[in-house]
Amino acid sequence: MLQSFDPATGDLVWEGEMASRDQVTAALHRARSAFPQWAALPVEARVEAVQRFKAALETRKEALAETICRETGKPRWEGLAEAGSMIGKVGISIAAQAERAGEKHTDMPFGQAVLRHRPHGVMAVLGPFNFPGHLPNGHIVPALLAGNTVVFKPSEMTPATGAAMAECWAEAGLPDGVFQILQGARETGEALVSGPIDGLLFTGSAAAGAHFRRIFADRPDVILALELGGNNPLVAWDGDVDEAAAIVVQSAFVTTGQRCSCARRLIVPDNDFGTALTAAVEELAGRLAIGAWNETPEPYIGPLISDAAATSAMARAEALVEHGAKVIRPFTGIEGRSAAFVTPALFDVTGVGVPDEEIFAPVLQVRRVADFDAALMAANHTRFGLSAGLISGDDGLWQRFIHECRAGVVNRNRPTTGAAGSMPFGGLGDSGNHRPSAYYAADYCAYPVASFEAASAAGNTGALSGKLRA
């Protein structure tokens, strides 16, 4: 039996049966059988189907947001924002499909050259817990628009959100087998990815991504799109201290640090600005309202996804201290709350060698450097490459940063978490496999086919005239 719980209260949110290996096999068979007819539909028909899904989301927006909040612990404002992003994704995906995976005809002397795109087949989608609606939705909608069929396994931490999404797809009236949901944990996921699939679209940890790279090394026929984590740098170099501190706090602590694009490393100059900014971040972090999703006044952040997640994050924070990090603001639980509630933390790691790991929690490491060359070097000193940011009014420094910083999302004077569905989202290194999602998801949901076409075979012998022996 699979169950999910409200991390703020421990209350049961959802329970249901986990899909067995036989049920996974049957789902994949249905998806394979449904694929030819779905792929053969005019794209306009598939657009109409996802528009019906959008209408279902709009009708259920409040209920969906509440489910997200209860299952993840997110404040109500953030649950509503996620539900809104899911709705907005439909129009963005339709535009991306037309622009990046449409059809193009070019007149040629012999006839025409035609660019078409074809779907891969059966796509497995594995969803994460931190954005249990928005992130898998960002794979599912483009995949279905392209003509693929989808088998979706939500995170075992957030099955209720997955079930709510499935209800919206059912209301959209898709043909049988085109979209299916399989609830379960690791065993269900293993059965799904080891089955006869044509693509795996995954959002999750870098460790899981590395595992998938290995197991699919000998399956080149399977498209692999990995959206993974990051040990993201934010270089704060000059400007108004209070404004910079607000950007830092939003970068590091929004969603209780449970965004793959959150800043994990704050790099500052070893001068008065760096000292003042660190103090301002410490002070502002201490003022953040923390609480359950439905509390009044509304909190800025809620708990981590589970007690176990908090225990793991605290162990990693303690390891920083063991490596020599100095505590600026401690990482602790909150008295009178569940163990999933934690306080935002800051550690000074200047001159300290610490593990290049993503701590998926509100933990920020501060490193002071002598000059901007050292700041760039520190920013790039990671095996990850998802997001990065620069806080500076100096255009020259920004030009250096945007050209030299290795990351897929690089922002200036904005939080590192700033992203848009109308832009690509993804990273390099251990943060992905060069297949960014969001607007560019259309690229991995279909493959291009180039055709050179003439209405008849007439005229081809002329090309050989004078070049044949009698």
C-alpha positions in Angstrom: 0.0 0.0 0.0 1.3 3.4 -1.0 0.6 6.4 1.3 1.5 10.1 1.3 1.3 12.4 4.3 1.2 16.1 5.0 4.7 16.9 6.2 3.5 19.7 8.4 1.0 17.6 10.4 1.6 13.9 9.6 -2.0 13.6 8.4 -2.7 11.0 5.8 -3.3 12.6 2.4 -3.6 9.7 0.0 -3.4 5.9 -0.1 -3.7 3.3 -2.8 -2.2 0.2 -4.3 1.1 0.2 -6.0 1.3 -1.1 -9.6 2.8 -4.5 -9.9 5.3 -5.5 -12.6 2.5 -7.3 -14.5 0.4 -4.1 -14.4 3.4 -2.1 -15.7 3.8 -4.6 -18.6 0.1 -4.3 -19.4 0.2 -0.5 -19.3 3.1 -0.4 -21.7 1.3 -2.8 -24.0 -1.7 -0.6 -24.1 0.5 2.5 -24.7 2.2 0.7 -27.6 -1.2 -0.4 -29.1 -2.6 3.2 -28.8 0.5 4.9 -30.4 -0.1 4.4 -34.1 -3.6 5.9 -34.1 -2.7 8.8 -31.8 0.4 9.6 -33.8 -1.6 9.5 -37.1 -4.0 12.2 -35.9 -3.6 15.7 -37.3 -1.7 17.8 -34.8 -4.8 20.0 -34.5 -6.7 17.1 -33.0 -4.0 16.6 -30.4 -4.0 20.4 -29.7 -7.8 20.2 -29.0 -7.2 17.3 -26.6 -4.6 19.2 -24.5 -6.8 22.3 -24.6 -9.5 20.1 -22.9 -6.9 19.1 -20.3 -6.2 22.8 -19.8 -10.0 23.5 -19.2 -10.1 20.7 -16.7 -7.1 22.2 -14.8 -8.8 25.6 -14.8 -11.9 24.1 -13.3 -10.0 22.3 -10.6 -7.3 24.8 -10.0 -8.2 25.5 -6.3 -8.6 21.9 -5.5 -5.3 21.0 -7.3 -3.4 23.7 -5.5 -4.7 22.4 -2.1 -3.6 18.9 -3.0 -0.2 20.1 -3.9 0.0 22.1 -0.6 -1.2 19.2 1.6 1.2 16.7 0.0 4.4 18.9 -0.2 3.9 21.4 2.6 4.1 24.3 0.3 2.3 27.5 1.3 -1.0 28.2 -0.4 0.5 31.0 -2.6 3.0 28.6 -4.0 0.5 25.8 -4.6 -1.7 28.2 -6.6 1.4 29.4 -8.5 2.2 25.8 -9.5 -1.3 25.1 -10.6 -1.2 28.3 -12.6 2.0 27.2 -14.3 0.5 23.9 -15.3 -2.3 25.8 -17.0 0.0 28.2 -18.7 2.2 25.3 -19.9 -0.4 24.2 -22.4 -0.4 27.3 -24.6 3.4 27.5 -24.4 3.8 23.9 -25.5 1.4 24.4 -28.4 3.6 27.4 -29.5 6.8 25.4 -29.1 5.4 22.5 -31.0 4.6 24.7 -34.0 7.9 26.5 -33.9 10.4 23.8 -33.0 8.7 20.6 -34.2 6.4 21.6 -37.0 6.5 21.1 -40.7 8.4 23.2 -43.3 8.2 23.0 -47.1 10.9 24.6 -49.3 10.7 24.8 -53.1 13.6 23.1 -54.9 14.4 22.8 -58.7 13.3 19.1 -58.6 10.2 19.7 -56.4 10.5 20.4 -52.7 12.4 19.7 -49.5 10.2 18.9 -46.5 11.1 19.0 -42.8 8.7 16.9 -40.7 8.9 15.7 -37.1 7.7 12.3 -35.9 7.1 11.1 -32.3 9.3 8.5 -30.7 6.6 6.2 -29.4 6.0 5.2 -25.8 7.4 7.8 -23.3 7.9 7.0 -19.6 7.7 10.0 -17.4 9.0 9.9 -13.8 7.9 12.9 -11.7 9.7 14.6 -8.7 8.2 15.6 -5.4 9.2 19.2 -5.3 7.0 20.3 -8.2 4.8 17.2 -8.5 2.4 18.9 -10.9 4.3 21.4 -12.9 7.5 19.5 -13.7 6.0 16.2 -15.0 3.4 18.3 -16.8 6.3 20.0 -18.6 7.2 16.6 -20.1 3.7 15.1 -20.6 2.0 17.9 -22.5 4.8 18.3 -25.2 5.1 14.5 -25.5 1.4 14.1 -26.1 1.3 17.0 -28.6 4.1 15.4 -30.6 2.1 12.2 -30.9 3.7 10.0 -28.3 1.8 8.0 -25.7 2.8 8.5 -22.1 3.0 6.2 -19.0 3.5 8.4 -15.9 4.8 7.4 -12.5 4.6 10.2 -9.9 7.0 10.4 -7.0 6.0 8.0 -4.3 6.0 11.1 -2.0 3.3 12.9 -4.0 0.8 10.3 -5.5 -2.2 12.5 -4.8 -1.0 15.2 -7.1 -0.4 12.6 -9.8 -3.9 11.2 -9.3 -5.4 14.7 -9.6 -3.5 15.3 -12.9 -4.7 11.9 -14.2 -8.3 12.9 -13.4 -7.8 16.0 -15.6 -6.5 13.9 -18.5 -9.4 11.6 -18.1 -11.7 14.5 -18.4 -9.9 15.6 -21.6 -11.2 12.4 -23.2 -8.0 10.9 -24.6 -8.2 7.6 -26.4 -7.6 4.5 -24.2 -3.9 3.9 -23.6 -2.7 7.4 -24.7 -2.1 8.6 -21.1 -1.8 6.2 -18.1 -0.7 6.7 -14.6 1.1 4.0 -12.5 1.4 4.7 -8.7 4.3 3.1 -6.9 7.8 3.4 -5.5 11.2 2.2 -6.7 10.1 -1.2 -7.8 7.4 0.2 -10.0 9.8 2.7 -11.5 12.4 0.0 -12.2 9.8 -2.1 -14.0 8.7 0.9 -16.1 12.2 2.0 -17.3 13.3 -1.6 -18.0 10.3 -2.2 -20.2 9.9 -1.6 -24.0 9.9 2.2 -23.9 11.1 4.7 -26.5 11.9 7.5 -24.2 12.5 8.3 -20.5 11.7 11.9 -19.4 13.0 12.3 -15.9 13.2 15.1 -13.3 15.1 14.3 -10.1 18.4 14.0 -8.4 21.8 13.9 -10.1 22.5 10.5 -8.5 19.4 9.0 -10.1 20.3 10.7 -13.4 23.7 9.1 -13.3 22.0 5.7 -12.7 19.8 6.2 -15.8 22.8 7.1 -17.9 24.5 3.8 -17.0 21.5 1.5 -17.5 20.6 3.1 -20.9 24.2 3.1 -22.2 23.4 0.0 -24.3 19.9 1.2 -25.3 20.7 4.0 -27.8 17.2 3.7 -29.3 15.7 5.2 -26.1 15.6 9.0 -25.9 16.8 10.1 -22.5 15.9 13.6 -21.2 17.3 14.3 -17.8 16.5 17.4 -15.7 18.6 17.1 -12.6 19.9 19.1 -9.6 22.6 21.7 -9.1 25.2 23.1 -6.7 24.3 26.5 -8.0 26.5 29.6 -7.4 25.3 33.2 -6.9 28.0 35.8 -7.1 26.9 39.0 -5.3 29.5 41.7 -6.1 28.1 45.2 -5.6 25.0 47.3 -5.3 22.4 48.1 -2.7 22.9 45.7 0.2 19.3 45.3 1.1 18.2 44.7 -2.5 21.0 42.1 -2.9 20.0 40.4 0.3 16.4 40.0 -0.9 17.7 38.4 -4.1 19.9 36.0 -2.2 17.2 35.0 0.2 14.7 34.3 -2.6 17.4 32.4 -4.5 18.4 30.2 -1.6 15.3 29.7 0.6 12.2 29.8 -1.6 10.3 26.4 -1.5 12.4 25.7 1.6 15.4 25.3 -0.6 13.7 22.4 -2.5 14.2 23.8 -6.0 16.9 22.4 -8.3 17.7 26.0 -9.3 18.1 27.3 -5.7 21.4 29.0 -4.9 23.6 26.7 -2.8 26.8 28.8 -2.8 27.0 32.6 -2.2 30.2 34.1 -3.5 31.0 37.6 -2.2 34.1 39.9 -2.3 36.2 39.8 0.8 35.5 43.5 1.6 32.9 45.7 3.4 30.2 44.9 0.9 30.6 41.2 1.3 30.6 41.5 5.1 27.5 43.7 5.1 25.6 41.5 2.6 26.3 38.4 4.6 24.9 40.1 7.7 21.9 41.3 5.9 21.1 37.9 4.5 21.4 36.4 8.0 19.1 39.0 9.4 16.5 38.6 6.6 16.6 34.8 6.7 15.7 35.0 10.4 12.6 37.0 9.6 11.1 34.6 7.1 7.6 33.4 8.1 7.6 29.6 8.4 4.4 27.6 8.8 1.9 25.1 7.5 0.3 25.8 4.1 -3.1 27.0 5.5 -1.9 29.1 8.3 -2.7 32.8 8.7 -0.8 35.0 8.2 0.5 33.1 5.2 4.0 31.8 5.5 6.8 32.3 3.0 8.1 28.7 3.4 6.8 25.5 4.8 8.4 22.2 5.9 10.7 20.0 3.9 9.0 17.1 2.1 9.4 14.7 5.1 11.0 14.1 8.5 13.5 11.8 6.7 14.5 14.6 4.3 15.1 16.9 7.2 17.3 14.3 9.0 19.3 13.7 5.8 19.8 17.5 5.2 20.9 18.0 8.8 23.5 15.3 8.5 24.9 16.9 5.4 25.0 20.3 7.2 26.8 18.8 10.1 29.3 17.4 7.6 30.1 20.9 6.5 31.0 21.9 10.0 33.2 18.8 10.3 35.0 19.9 7.2 35.7 23.3 8.8 32.7 25.5 7.9 31.8 28.2 10.4 28.2 28.5 11.4 26.7 31.9 10.6 23.1 30.9 11.1 22.4 27.3 12.4 20.4 24.7 10.7 17.9 23.4 13.2 14.4 22.1 13.7 11.5 24.3 15.1 10.2 23.6 18.5 6.5 22.6 18.6 6.5 21.7 14.9 7.0 18.4 13.0 10.5 17.3 12.4 10.1 18.3 8.7 10.2 22.0 9.7 13.7 23.5 9.6 15.2 27.0 9.8 17.2 28.6 6.9 20.9 28.2 7.5 24.2 30.0 6.5 27.7 28.6 6.7 31.0 30.3 6.0 33.1 28.0 3.9 35.9 30.4 3.0 39.1 28.5 2.6 37.4 25.2 3.3 37.2 22.3 1.0 33.6 21.0 1.2 31.8 18.3 -0.9 30.5 19.4 -4.3 27.0 18.2 -3.4 23.5 19.6 -3.6 21.9 19.9 -0.2 18.2 19.9 -1.0 17.2 22.2 1.8 17.5 25.9 2.9 21.3 25.7 3.4 23.5 28.4 1.9 27.3 28.3 1.9 29.1 31.6 1.8 32.6 32.0 0.3 34.6 35.2 0.4 37.1 35.7 -2.5 39.7 38.3 -3.3 38.7 39.4 -6.8 36.3 38.7 -9.7 38.7 36.2 -11.3 38.5 34.2 -8.1 34.7 34.6 -8.0 34.4 33.1 -11.5 36.7 30.3 -10.7 34.7 29.5 -7.5 31.4 29.6 -9.4 32.6 27.1 -12.0 34.3 24.9 -9.5 31.5 22.3 -9.6 30.5 19.2 -11.5 27.0 20.6 -11.9 25.8 23.3 -14.3 22.2 24.1 -13.9 21.7 27.7 -12.7 23.9 30.7 -11.7 23.5 34.3 -11.0 25.4 37.6 -10.7 24.3 40.6 -8.6 26.2 43.6 -10.0 25.5 46.9 -11.7 28.8 46.6 -13.7 28.0 45.7 -17.3 31.6 44.7 -17.9 31.4 42.1 -15.1 28.1 40.8 -16.4 29.7 40.3 -19.9 32.4 38.3 -18.4 30.0 36.3 -16.2 27.5 35.4 -19.0 30.3 34.3 -21.3 32.5 32.4 -18.8 30.0 30.9 -16.3 29.1 27.3 -17.1 25.3 26.9 -16.5 22.1 26.5 -18.5 20.3 29.3 -16.7 22.4 32.4 -15.9 20.5 35.4 -14.4 21.6 39.0 -13.5 20.2 40.9 -10.6 17.4 38.3 -10.4 17.1 35.2 -8.2 18.7 32.0 -9.6 15.3 30.4 -9.5 14.0 32.8 -12.1 12.8 30.8 -15.1 10.1 30.9 -17.7 8.2 28.2 -19.7 8.8 30.3 -22.8 12.6 29.7 -22.4 14.7 26.5 -22.2 15.4 25.1 -18.8 18.2 22.6 -18.2 21.9 22.3 -17.5 25.1 20.6 -18.3 27.5 18.4 -16.4 25.7 16.4 -13.7 22.7 18.7 -14.0 21.4 17.1 -17.2 22.3 15.6 -20.6 22.0 18.6 -22.9 18.3 18.2 -23.5 16.8 21.2 -21.8 13.1 21.2 -20.9 10.4 23.9 -20.8 10.2 25.5 -24.3 12.8 23.1 -25.7 10.9 20.0 -24.6 9.5 19.8 -28.1 13.0 18.9 -29.3 13.2 15.7 -27.3 9.6 14.7 -27.9 10.0 14.2 -31.6 12.8 13.6 -34.1 13.3 15.4 -37.4 12.8 13.7 -40.8 14.3 15.4 -43.9 12.7 14.5 -47.2 13.6 15.5 -50.8 10.5 15.0 -53.0 9.6 15.1 -56.6 6.1 14.5 -58.1 7.5 11.9 -60.5 10.8 10.2 -61.4 11.0 12.1 -64.6 14.2 14.1 -65.1 16.5 11.9 -63.0 18.0 10.2 -66.1 19.1 13.6 -67.4 21.6 13.9 -64.5 23.3 10.8 -65.8 23.3 11.9 -69.5 26.8 11.8 -70.9 28.1 10.0 -67.9 27.1 6.4 -69.0 29.1 4.1 -71.2 27.3 2.9 -74.3 
